[in-house]
Structures are given as C-alpha cells and as structure tokens.
C-alpha cells in the first residue's frame, strides 16, 4: 500500500546522494558534528514553537525565525518568500 514492499531505495541513487551532500554541507557550515550534538532535537511542540495566536504571514515569519535559530543560522541573510500556488499539488506518484 505505501510501497514498503518494493525493491530499491525510496529516493533513488541520485536523490539519496544529494541528501548526503546537503547534510555534509550543512555540517561543514554550522559547526560540525559536535555542534549538532549540542543542539536539542527540535520537536513540533509548544516548548519549541510557543507562538500561539499568530496566523498567516506572521505565523510563517515566527516559525521561520525560530527554525533559523535552532539551525544555527540566525545571523545568515535569509528571506521568507511566499510560494506561488502549485497547479499540481501532488508530490509523489501513487504506489497502488
């Protein structure tokens, strides 16, 4: 039903390598493995995201800033930009 019994990797070799490359880049630019070990495991709970009552763009900005901080990227030049509506919101082919 969910493709669990299919053979091969979930992402394919090219996307799997891209994931490893991106993870390596992130570790190199955010303090390495030791810095990663010092950070908490961020969970989608009020403890990590206490911004209650916000909606729309204000909520998106608050979450964006918190995630940047948790990732050690608070001082990086970043901008949150709204994505245009996707005419095809399906993200994966059906496995059944």
Secondary structure, 3 states (H helix, E strand, C coil): CCCCCCCCCCCCHHHHHHHHHHHHHHHHHCCHHHHHHHCCCCCCCCCCCCCCCCCHHHHHHHHHHHHHHHCCCCCCCCCCCCCCCCCCCCCCCCCC
